[in-house]
Amino acid sequence: MSDFVERRAKPRLTKKPEHEVGPPVVEITNLTTKFGRTVVHQDLNLKVYQGEILSIVGGSGTGKTVLLRQMLGLEHPSSGSVCVFGEDISHADAQQLQRMRNHWGMLFQQGALYSALTVFDNIALPMRELRALPEDVIRDAVLLKMSMVGLGPDQAAKMPSDLSGGMIKRASLARALALEPQLLFLDEPTAGLDPDLSDSFVELIQTLHAELGLTVVMVTHDLDTLFALSHRIAVLAEKHVIAVGPVRDILKVDHPFIKHFFLGGRGKRAVQVLDSEPAPGPEH
Ligand SMILES: Nc1ncnc2c1ncn2[C@@H]1O[C@H](COP(=O)(O)OP(=O)(O)OP(=O)(O)O)[C@@H](O)[C@H]1O
């Protein structure tokens, strides 16, 4: 059994029915995505509820990234709707998107910091783009976000090229949180980090999720990250969500992808850890 898995905090799962957890923060209905003749999504439905961490898994090319980009309004589906905070953004114009963007943050896989800007200026950028905040307020807010992600003021003047992989992730997370979003998107948040750094980044996400009351949508291949953070998992296969629910429920679903993904070597170890723990109670 891996220490790495054992040290991880227990996932908190929710099974409360919809009427008790409120309306979904994200609601995708009958979504179809086509690129030319290639159909990536067909009749895909998914709801993400307030305060949960929902992870999307699926084989390569099943359209996880495209789905994430559609939730951010960066790509338009061929048909169907993508509602975020109750607004359909599947064909949003630039103005609607700009307004919505102030309510969500995105952590891209590679961090995606601007290489020509210091850490401070990268984190300040979303605030400066609002053109509403005085520079002294921005300064205090940037330093606060930096301390929230474990970066001291001494890192503020550094360029991204001077940072380690773990620090780039932290600075990128601080930028994603700059406008105090209610909804956070994470694309492979621990990719490229060694196990220790990955472990501490997962703990940071757990802490921030609890302290800030965030709703989180995550795409990850990493089982340790998946099991440590996810309240529910949505499995993408055959062009739609074939199963969604707490990990224990997903593991019972008889589907070749689920068997392959969760019940290979690393998956089995993680499942053993999960089985040795008492079932977590509902979080709400
Ligand atoms: N702009 C585009 N034009 C044409 N095809 C695209 C475009 N964007 C994505 N695709 C195709 O859509 C499919 C889904 O891509 P996507 O990147 O979402 O998969 P994924 O599930 O994230 O895969 P991976 O796990 O390998 O990153 C792929 O077959 C990809 O080639």
The ligand as an ORCA input file, in Angstrom:
! r2SCAN-3c Opt
* xyz 0 1
  N     -10.577     22.413    -32.348
  C     -10.677     21.127    -32.663
  N     -10.830     20.738    -33.949
  C     -10.962     19.429    -34.267
  N     -10.952     18.425    -33.383
  C     -10.784     18.754    -32.080
  C     -10.639     20.111    -31.662
  N     -10.513     20.131    -30.303
  C     -10.568     18.846    -29.914
  N     -10.732     18.025    -30.964
  C     -10.865     16.567    -30.919
  O     -11.847     16.268    -29.941
  C     -11.506     15.072    -29.257
  C     -11.528     15.327    -27.762
  O     -10.419     16.124    -27.413
  P     -10.050     16.497    -25.918
  O      -8.748     17.237    -25.966
  O     -11.178     17.163    -25.248
  O      -9.854     15.051    -25.278
  P      -9.413     14.688    -23.795
  O     -10.452     13.785    -23.249
  O      -9.126     15.919    -23.011
  O      -8.101     13.854    -24.087
  P      -6.723     13.706    -23.245
  O      -7.053     12.949    -21.999
  O      -5.851     12.923    -24.167
  O      -6.206     15.097    -22.975
  C     -10.167     14.631    -29.798
  O     -10.402     13.638    -30.764
  C      -9.604     15.882    -30.423
  O      -8.757     15.559    -31.493
*
